[in-house]
């Protein structure tokens, strides 16, 4: 029953055959991340289908020279976390930060061959997930260039209401490309 959210979300991208559903149900395992945990994205390097079953994650890049974090993306409950080639930022290392207690569904890499070889729809699903993430990145880029701070924050609250309540002000400001003081003023 705990995997139903995973299957429902996945089927929003593409219908899932009974065989693929049964195989994924068999191989999916829960990974728990405690609140506040920071992990390198290198730990998730080759996984094409990570699902946030519960909780929220923040993706950030670290400029080690400036000792500054740049929030690149938030992943709320019920979303897929994409492979590391989407989780990189220029020459800066990237990390995932558990905003609260997080449960991720994933599977051992040994099953990838079987998934791609035995279930034709699996590659289609992965392509659709990647296309969806590219659309999301383009929308965010457009929003950064064409909205003011108030509009950007209103859009953020609409998309990520839980994250808006639990994430630190400077992380949201970094994601929206605005100054902390400006965001503080808008939030009042």
N, C-alpha and C positions, 0 to 999 in steps of 0.2 A: 504493500500500500504506500510505503514511503517514496516509491519511485514514480507514482502516478503523475506528480507535477512535472517530472522530467519528460515522461512520454507525451503528456498533453502539450507541453511547450514544443517539443521536437515535432509533433504532428502538425503544429501550426506552420511549419516550414514545408513539410512534404508528408504524404501518407506513409505510414510505417507498416511493413508486412508483418504478419503474425510471427514469421521466422526471425526477423530482425528483432522484434520486440522481445521474443523469448530469449534470444542470445544475449541481448543487452541486459535484460533482467538478470540473467545468470552471471554476467561478468562485472556488472557495476558494483562498486564498493564505495562506502562512505568514508571520507577523510575529514577529520574534525580539526579546525584551526581555532585556537583560543583568541579571545578578544585582545587586540593590540599586537598580535603576532605580525612580524614583518619577515617576508621570505623573498629571496631572489626569484625573478621570473625564470631563471635557468632551471629551477626545480620542476617547471612545467613545460619544458622545451618541446617535447614531441607529442604532446597530447592534443588531438584535434577536437575532442568532445568533452570538455569539463563543464559541469553544470553546478550552479550555486543553488543548492537545495534550500538552504536557510542562511540568513545573514547577508552581509554586504562587504564587498572588497573595494579598496582604492588602489589603482595602479599609479605609481609615481616614478619619475626619473630623479636621480640624485646627481647634482653637479657637485662633485667632490671638492673642487677648487673653491667654489663660493660657499660650500656647505649649505646648499639650498635645494629644497625639494620642489618639483614641478608636478602637480597632479595632472595626469593625462586622461584618466577615465575612472568612472565609478561603475561597479558591477553590482546591481541590486539582487535581492532574493528572486529566484526564478529566471535567471538569465544564464546564457552560456559565456564562458570565459574562453577567449580565443588563443590559438597557439602563439608562441613567443615571437614570431616574426611580426605580429601585430602589436607586441608588447615592448618594442624597442624605441628608444629615443636618441637619435643621432649617436654620439659616442659615449653616452651616459649609461651607467648601469640602471636597470629598472627593477622595481620591487612591488610586491603585493602586500597591502596592509589590511588586516582584518579589522574592520570598523567595529564589529561586534562578534559574538560567537558565530562561526561560519561552518557549514557542512557542505562539502563539495562531493559530487558524485563523479567518479572517474573509473578507469579500468587499466589493467596491466597492458603494456605495449605489445606483449606477445600476441594479443588478439587482433591487432590492426590488420594483419594479412587476411585473416578469416573474414573480417568485416568487409574489406574492400573486394575480396575475391568471391565470397559467397552471397553477398547482398548488394545487388546493383544499385539500389536506392541509397546506399550509404554514401557513396561519393557525391551523388546529387545533393543529399542533405548537407554534407560538408561544404560544397560549393555555395549552396543557398545561405548557409550560416555566414560564410565569409563575405558573400555579397551584401548581406544585411549589415555586417560590421563596417564594411566600406561605406555604405550609405549613411550609417550613423556618424562615421568620422567626417564625411563630407558635410553633413548637416551641421555638425558641431563647428567645423571650420567656417561655414557660411554664417552661422550665428555669431561667432566671435568677431567677424568682420562687419556685420550689418545690423547689429542691435546695440542699444545702449545698455548700461549696467543694470538698470531696473528691469528692462525686458528680459535680459539674460537670466537674472536671478528668478524672475517669475516663471520662466520656462523651466529652470532647474527644479524649482519647488513642485511644479506640475508633474515633471517626469520622475523625480526622486524624492517624494515626500518624506519617506522614512530616513533616507540618508541626510536630507536637509536638517532633520532634528538631531541626528546622532553624530554627524561629522563636524570636525573643527572648522571654524570660520576661515582660517588661512588656507585650508585644503580646498574649500569651495571657491574661494577667491582665486586661487591659482588655476583651478579648472576653468573658471569663467574668464580668466585673463584680466581681472580687475584688482585694484589695490584693496588690502584688508580694511583700511579705514572707509573706503567708499562702500564696501559691502556692509560694514558695520552700520553705517548711516542709513543704507537702504533697508536693512532689517528692522530698524526701529519703527 
